[in-house]
Amino acid sequence: MSGLIPQNFINDLIESADIVEIIGSRLELKKAGRNFQGLCPFHNEKTPSFSVSPEKQFFHCFGCKESGTALTFLMKYENLDFVEAIEALAKHLGRDLPRERGRRESAPEQTRELLALEAAVQIFKDNLRNSKDAISYLKNRGISGEIARDFGLGYALDEWQHLSSKLEKNGFSVQVLINCGLITTNDRGRHYDRFRGRVTFPIRNIRGKTIGFGGRILRDGAPKYLNSPETKLFSKSNEVYGLFEARRGNQRLDRLILVEGYMDVIALAQHGIRNSVATLGTAVGEDHFRRMYRYSNEIVCCFDGDAAGRSAAFRALEAALPFLDEKKRIHFIFLPDGEDPDSFVNSNGYDRFKELVESSTPGFEYLFSSLGANLDLSLLDDKVALAGLARPLIDRVNSKLARDVLLARLGELTGLDVTKPAPQVGPKQIQVKRDFSQPVQKLSERLAGMLIRRPELLKLLSIQDREAFVALRNESDLLCKVEVIVSRDPDLLSEELISRWPDVGDLDKIVAMANVDELLDKEEQEVQFSEGVSRWLDLRIENAEIEKLKQRINDGTEEKNSK
């Protein structure tokens, strides 16, 4: 059902929920005075430090500091996004989920694109049922009808306009089909189907909506694999193939296995390994890890064992570093030469592949082994070289605990004292200045993230800054959106802020920003936020003055040209 969930319904849902009942149905809780206690599900512990307050309808762990409402618990424990948690809470309370017309419905062309992609899925499925060649190809690859169904596999006929003609007859315009990447045009303006003579793989977002396709050619030809182009719905640098299917088959994803292609994901699923995902024809980057770590704390990357595979693994490790901490981990598997996950699991079976996963190389171990591979640590020069290579990478790890452990290990390997930072004058001022040199939009997002995680920071602003903030509000600015909510209730918690967020379209981003581990301590955050807002206000005023100056110049030019 389209449309936004009314905010008053969300608020009422949270107020109506019995947090003890919801958490108690998933964890063992025991009465402890006015509250309930249990072992925290978010970190390993032997002594209960997880407390649930029926009076405040709030949970808090004194060990790992996780806290929040019933809604927050469902999001974190069940690995749900905000809307999914709302739906789960409503179902638990026996409530129907209402929808209201909102900004999402102001973009009918996007709705048409989604509908066109879903219609294409069905057409491709129908084609597959009637294609002996495509069915034979999948059977030869060991793919069962059950797996083909679960992943929505289909077949694009080897015809120039088979799909487009069917979709146009169903009322979809050529422009809509171009917008969602199903057809393309040549230099003469004629359009034709992008996918022809290929087995098709629907690419689904985390809610199961088809946003693009991959296609594997059935016979010889190039390219062997083809993806949908970048569209408003589909971005290769953000999406991960198979994540929806992995979550559908595993309520809690303790581990994700990252492989390179569609057929790797499907071959592993065929052998009972339903927690694998793949990037979409691009190297794994920070945005991919940001998405994967939202749903699992451990990523096992599977690469070829040759030089190229190990180079790709190290680049993946670099991209993952900002997310790694005492909970989030990365491991690596290196397959024998000439093997990929598809061929390996088909030749060796489930048990052998599982052995590889269980014996995979931890990411931090791989960091030091890779950097030191060509160094002789009995030589002072090579010790210095290792320290020089490792220190910048360790500094990218946001977790202070993880950084301290890595620096200690680097010290053991080199015999050098690498724990002392380079001499600095006014470290807080240097940190603030570095952030402030960024464009106003990036500064705005940084400050918005800080305010989402700690709404009480707004109280630190001076009266002058608060007044200037109100005068310079911009509805499209993320920081302004957050400030409006917090200013109405300066004492609200981060979880409550998320629950009151008015635009479902931004929710994934807001939740991701709320889950970022803050590198600075509280005092440094307060300094950076206060001075950051002052700088943001200055930039807004400067930009406004520049625009006024440009307008005066344009007006003067037009007046001069008219004479």
Secondary structure, DSSP 8 states (H G I E B T S, - for coil): --SB--HHHHHHHHHH--HHHHHHTTS--EEETTEEEE--TTS--SS--EEEETTTTEEEETTT--EE-HHHHHHHHTT--HHHHHHHHHHHTT-----B--GGGG-HHHHHHHHHHHHHHHHHHHHHHT-HHHHHHHHHTT--HHHHHHTT-EEE-SSSSHHHHHHHHTT--HHHHHHTTSEEE-TTS-EEES--SEEEEEEE-TTS-EEEEEEEESSS-S-SEEE----SS--TTT--BTHHHHHHH-SS-S-EEEESSHHHHHHHHHTT---EEE-SSS---HHHHHHHHTT-SEEEEEEESSHHHHHHHHHHHHHHGGG-SSS-EEEEEEE-TT--HHHHHHHHHHHHHHHHHHT-EEHHHHHHHHHTTT--TTSHHHHHHHHHHHHHHHTT---HHHHHHHHHHHHHHH-S---S----SSHHHHHHHHHHTS-HHHHHHHHHHHHHH-GGGGGGS-HHHHHHHHHT--TT-HHHHHHHHHHH-TT--HHHHHHT-S-GGGHHHHHHHHT----S-HHHHHHHHHHHHHHHHHHHHHHHHHHHHHHHHHHHHHHHHH-
